[in-house]
């Protein structure tokens, strides 16, 4: 039997197709809902007296977004049409989407927001730094390049002074370029291989951003191990599980890693290492 006729593959494609249809339908419902709340005056149009429903008409949204009425109608109807990230960004602006709504739009559209680069210039969400310091277990916050934006004292002790001993701590640079990591992380080779695959999956929406490209290029140039596994194109989700560390004074320490993603800053992750 040919690979294309494999029942498992057929079933997988059918499931993917159904999931895609659900997302397209949800996207259409969402656009209709937010379109209904946008007043004509808020986008520079006269209010008019013959509007049967509140909000903007489809043709008005299409015109303001620079696309055809037919194309926009198909989007709201949940049809399988190809829409560029730039068009989604224009729709988000016309419909006055909040940050959470904009993120939801691009998640349903399954593409990267071309304006998400501005997130890095923003401070951490209010209270997140205090949250990290209040956690007793080792905890830290990573951005999309896996720069360490916040950490607590427990993490500092576990990593024997890192990340405070470097100016701009980055977990990838530590794992692949700092010799101390190979001593600290138990079974470093296996963990390093998985980290590359996790990072590839994690950074996919931002792959063309300058800071991300610079980080990848640096690691490809300076770490043969990273370069080897990066070119294998392996992708896995960042997940929890057992983590073991060989501390220079406390011996082998075992933890269970749990990761949370910020709803306000989707590029930020809170990572905790729990004992027991």
Protein Blocks (a to p, Z undefined) as FASTA:
>chain_A
ZZklomklmmmmmmmmmmmmmmmmmmmmmmmmmmmmpcfklnopafbjmbfbgcjdfklm
mmmnopafklmmmmmnopacdddfklmmmmmmmnopafklmmmmmmmnopacfklmmmmm
pccdehklmmmmmpmbdcddddfkopafbdcfklmmmnnopaklpfbdcfklmmmmmmkl
mmmmghkllmmmmmmmmmmmmmmmmmmgmklmmmmmmmmmmmmklmmmmmnopacddded
ddddddfklopadddddddddfklmmbccddddeZZ
